[in-house]
């Protein structure tokens, strides 16, 4: 007979395998690489400690994203991806992209980066952000319009 503790561990392991990379990417996009990884680890530690409550939520990843964002405050004063453009001698992307991403709202930036850098579906982004698919689509569309205008591309 499988104990309840073993079953909870198995469901957390499955949850972790599916959602850890996506939660980490979302927090890295939102908070930057170092802080985002720490925030994701903190959020997943919280999930493990409170798994009985977390697993019964309709959108646990959205909740954990908010837990991670709250945890990130202890690691930073408030920098975001794209706040400062660093000079690079050999850029692998448009050199102005980072600064242009910094001009987007946090939700627009998160939706655009998750969609086009990490290949998330609109449904996955909606799940992580805790908003509707329609809202995600609007954030992506508006973010792309701003990026195209800022980068002067069509």
Secondary structure, 3 states (H helix, E strand, C coil): CCCHHHHHHHHHHHHHHHHHHHHHHHHHHHHCHHHHHHHHHHHHHHHHHCHHHHCCCCCHHHHHHHHHHHHHCCCCCCCCCCCCCCCCCCCCCCCCHHHHHCCCCHHHHHHHHHHHCCCCCHHHHHHHHCCCHHHHHHHHHHHHHHHHHHHCCC
